[in-house]
Amino acid sequence: MFIALFLKLRRGGVPVSLTELIALLDCVKAGLANESLTGFYDIARVCLVKDERHYDRFDRIFGEHFAGIESAFGNLMDTLPADWLAHEAERLFSREELESLQRFSSLDELLDTLRQRLEEQSERHEGGSKWVGTGGTSPFGAAGTHPEGVRIGQQQGRNRSAVKVWDRREFRNLDDTVELGTRNIKMALRRLRQFARNGAPDEFDLNGTVQATAEQAGLLDVKMVPARRNAIKVILCLDIGGSMDPHIAHCETLFSAARAEFKHLEHVYFHNCPYERMWRDNRRRDHQTVNTLELIRTYGRDYKLIFVGDASMSPYEITAPGGSVEHWNEESGEVWMQRLLNHFSHAVWLNPEPEPYWQSVQSTRHIYQQMQGRMFALTPRGIESAMASLLKRTAPPSVLV
């Protein structure tokens, strides 16, 4: 089993050696893996991965190799029988039927109704409009249709209309070593450049040497200067999971290009809308988070803030406390967005969805307005425009704190 994993890692581009494999076997023999798959994963990554750039490749190969052996997380759906969420056929609804569906006046009303249904329900339902079930117009369940429901036990969204998701979804980190198909994105990012000479004087200064030698009447006087580097500082905030899954390839291309172009680059992940915490590692996002206020305090106003996301979500996720599909947020997403924009006044939003669709999605319109129009398409031309905007525009401060 260990040899097969070692060979798969080698074939998958993770540079592991026999010395590291032997170190892993010694750790397992000493009982450091705690006799669990999660413990073995932790110790295997420590022993076999020397560079954090290879974490994503390691995670994917490790997951494929040990698929089905053991789940690394508990199942959140133990409170519902599995057969309640098994659907047999997908039903299609007319526009009139969809427009007649019940809508809730607030997020609290929706969640209170769900609690009441769970207390009253005692059997499986299929194709209905009230109970937790499948294939119908109920606001609770899977494989159905409702304009603002709670999706339960469904691996991925279908209509992108759920305002809450009762499930544990695992996201993976973006791979910053992905090969670019073209140089266009790198060239677009290079619009965001401000060169400065700082650090140790380790570069030969030809003009300075000629001038100093002439002043010394021909006596050679060699001059050195610090290297000329891009002094721009960037924080990349990447929306991950859900409706962003179809855009992973584009985001990885951008991430890889940004790694190559910016010496001072920080990145964090969020889901749909920034809240009080974000994270740097999607496999540990429940345990190793980045406090948003700490992010603001740590990085100065000279950092450029770049959001990457489709801005497609329930409006509650932006405007309402508790609107997040992931957790209960005490303050709304727009409050946290504004805090970030107040501090990082040079900010843009890159959207992978086609620009003609932006105005047809309520949440995208809201984010577009909060960004004061500084939303650009995730295309070479859009990135070029965004970089030019970061160099010249400063958002006026807001009273929202």
Secondary structure, DSSP 4 states (H G I P E B T S, - for coil): -HHHHHHHHHHTT----HHHHHHHHHHHHTTTTTTSHHHHHHHHHHHH--SGGGHHHHHHHHHHHTTTT--SS--GGGGS-GGGG--S-PPP--HHHHHTS---SSHHHHHHHHHHHHHH--S--BS-SSSSEESSS-SEEES---TT-EEES-SS-SSS--SEEES--------TTPPPS-SHHHHHHTTS--EEE-SS--EE-HHHHHHHHHHTTT-----EE--EEE--EEEEEEE-SGGGGGGHHHHHHHHHHHHHH-SEEEEEEESSS--SEEES-GGGTTTSEEEHHHHHHHS-TTEEEEEES---S-THHHHSTT--SSS--SS-HHHHHHHHHHH--SEEEEE-S-GGGGGGSHHHHHHHHHTTT-EEESSHHHHHHHHHHHHH--PPP-S--
